[in-house]
Amino acid sequence: MPPKRQRPKESPALIAFGGQMRRMREAKNITQQSIADHTNISKGQVSRIESGTRRATRSFVEAVDRLLEADGALIKLWEDLNRNGHPVPVWFDWPKIEADAATLVSWEPMLIAGLVQTPAYASALLRGNQEAVEARLSRQYILKNNEERVPPDLVLLVDEQALYRPVGTPETTRGQLEHLIEMSMLPNITVQVVLASGEHDGNMGAFVVATMDDRSEVAYIETAIRAITTDDPTDLSMLTRTLIALRSRALTEDMSRDLMRKVIQERWT
């Protein structure tokens, strides 16, 4: 029997807010008890807010902001958290969500997704910035099985054009496609190539939808300015429709591997 997945059941947004509050508090060397005394709530309630199991009130956040001398920074985070009832904060901790997800469905219209990039491919994209390369590659640990955690089920929808797009040297691109084929053989990873012909909503940009153990969803959307993380139902509904359209154009797993092998032979060898 595989090890039981240990995943948080709390709202990912509340966990992110609580983590930010804790870091701000610790930076000022202020204890949870001090927060509790200042706001007239118990230390346990402060702890639950920081762990993401309790939602903070605005009055609490305003009091803590003053105590931490945060100049409104904590209030701004709280406002982002509660914007239209759904969080779309730029500080949302996507790597944490990615690591805790039960399922990840990724669409990438231009390149091979970061979770399965080779060091050479990542280095070419990041112009040799070794720190950035290591940060990207470190995220791939979530795909490895061990005694403490079960890797997520990962579905990668890859645009056919990404197979032909040169990144680095021909050897770099060939190695990346060979690695992608190898990764697609793992039981928890599905790779499907989306045929390039035709117009579809996926042309608007890359995104990933994470489904947590409690079936809640969080999406990571790349834009020209910055990445956005959201669990807004309207956003998620639009992405779901896009994924349905993309998968209707996708080859099967076996056909996708056959196409990748063909592209390696004809274009990159």
N, C-alpha and C positions, 0 to 999 in steps of 0.2 A: 504494500500500500504506500503511495507517495506521501511525503510529509505534508501535513496540513498547512495550507497557506495562512500565514498570520498577517492579516490586513486590517487597517483601522476601519471602523464602522462609522466614524464621525464624518461630517461634511468636510470635504477637502478645503473649501474656502475658509471654514472656521479654524481648521488646523493651520492654514497659512497665516491667518490673522494672529492667532495665538502665538505662533512661532516668532512673528515679527515683534509682538508686544514683549515677549520674554527676552529677546535679544536687546531691545531698547532698555528694558529694566536692568538687565545684567550689566549693560554698558555703564549704567549710573551707579552700580553697586547697591541697588535697592532690593530688599527682600520681598518675597510674596507677603510676609506678615505685615510689612510696612504698607504695602498696597492695601491689604485688608483693613488695617487700622484707619487709613486715610479715607477709605470709601465706605466704611461701616458694613462690610460684608465679611464672610469667613475666609480664612486662608484657603480652605478647601475649594471655595467657589472661585477664587483667583486662580488656583491650580487648574480647575476645570476649564476656565476661559483660555488659559495658556495651552492646554492640551487639546483644545478644539471640541470639547464635549458640552460646552455651554456658550451661548451667544451673549456678548456684552451689550449692555444698554448704552445709549449715547451719554447719559449723565455719568455713568461709570467711566467711559472713555475720556470724557472731558476732564474729570477729576484726575485720572491717571496721567493724562497729557500734561496737566499743570505740574503734578508731582515730579514727573520725569523731565520737566523743562524741555518738552519736545517741540515747542513752538507750533503746535497744530498738526504735526506730522502724524501722530497716532489718530487724531480725528479724521484726517484725510484718508487714511487707510480704512477706517471704519465706514466712511461715506462711500468709498469705492466698493467695499464689501456689500453695502446695502443699496447700491444704485439700482433703482427699479426692482428691488427685491432679489436681484441676482448679481453675483459678483463678476466683474470683468476687470479686475485690477492688474496693472502691469507687473506688480510685485508677486503675483500668484506663483507659487512654487511648483512649476511644471515638472522639473526633475523628480520631485517627491511624488507627484501624482503618477508619473510614468513608472516609477519604481514600484508603486503600490497597486498598480492596475492589474485586474484579472485578465483583461483583453485589451489589445491595442490594434486599431485599424488605421493604417497609414496610407495616404495618397500623396504621391510625389510626381508632379508633371514634368520635371526637368532633369532630376538627378536621382541617384540611388540614395535611399534614406540613411540618415546618420547612424541608426542603430545597427546597420549591417555594412557600414563602410570599412574598407581596409585602411591601414595606416597610410599607405601611399596615396590612395584616393583622397582621404581626408586632408592630407598634407597639401596636395595640389589645390584643393578647393580653398583651403585656409591660407594659401600663399606661404607655407612653411612656418607658420606661427605655432611653435611646438607646444606652448602652453594651451592654446585653443584646441590643438589636435588631441592632446592628452585628455582634456576635459570632455571632448566629444567621445573618444574611445572608452573613457571610464564609464559612460552610461551603458555600454554594452554588457556590463556585468549582470544586468537584470535578466539576460537571456540564458544565463548559466544555471543549471540545476545544482542544488546543494542541500545539505541536511536542514538548513534553516528556512529555506524558501523554495517555492515552486515558481518557475519562470512563467510569465504571462503568455497567453496565446497571442501570437503576432500575425496579423494579416497585412502584407505589403502589396499594394496596388501600384505597379510601376508603369509609367507611360512608355510605350514602345520607343518613342524618340530618345528616351534616356539611354537606351542600349547603344545608340549610334553616336551620342554626343561625346566628343573627345574630352577627357579630363587628364591632364598630365601627359605622359607618354602613352603610346599604344600599349605598351606592356602594363602600364597602370590601369588602363581601362579593361584590358583583357583579364588581369588579375582580379579586378573588382567583379566582373561578371562571373568568373569562375567561382569566386567566393560566394556570390549570391546564389548560384546553383547549389553549392555545398550547403549553405544555410537553409535552402528550401527543402532539403531532405530531412531536416529535424522535425520531430513529431509536433512540436508546438509552433512551427513557422510555416505559413502559407505564402507563396509568392505567385502573383498572377500579373501577367502583362496585359495592359489595356491597349487595344489597338488604336493607332494614331489617327485613323480616318474619322471624319465627322466632327461636329461641334458638340460640346457638352459643358455643363457647369464646372467641371473639374478644371477647365482651362483657366479659371480665375485664380488658382493658387494651391499650394500644398497645405495639408492639414492632417491632424491625427485626432482620433476620438478614442478616449480611454474609458472603459467600463470598469467600475469598481466592484468589489465583492457584493456590495449591497444593491447592485444594479444601477446606481447613480452614474451619470456620465459627465465627463469634462472634456472639452475640446481645446486643442492648441492649433491656432490658425496663423499662418505666416502672411505678412503683408509687406509692402515695399518699405514701410517706415519702421514697424516693430511687430513682434509677435504678440498675439492676443490669446489669452486663456479665458474660457467662458464655460459656464454651465447653464446659460440662459436657454430655456426650452425652445424658444423661437430659433435661435442659432443652431441648436442641436437638431431640430426638425429639418432645417434647410440642408445641413450636412448629411443627414440620413438619406434624404432624397437624392443628393448628389452621389452618395456611395451606391445606392441602388442603380442609378444610371451607369456609373462606372463599372460595376460588376457585371452588368448586362452586356458590356462591351469587352469584358476580359476573357482571355483564353483560360482553359483549364490549367491545373498545375503542371501536368505532364506536357501539354502543348507549350506552356510558357518556358519550361526547361528546354524543350526542343528548339524553340525560337532563339533562346539565349545561346545555345550551342552553335546554331547556324550563324548568328551574328558574330560570335567569337571567331569562327572559322573563316567567314567571308570578309569581315571588316577589320578584325584586330589580330590576325595571325599573318 
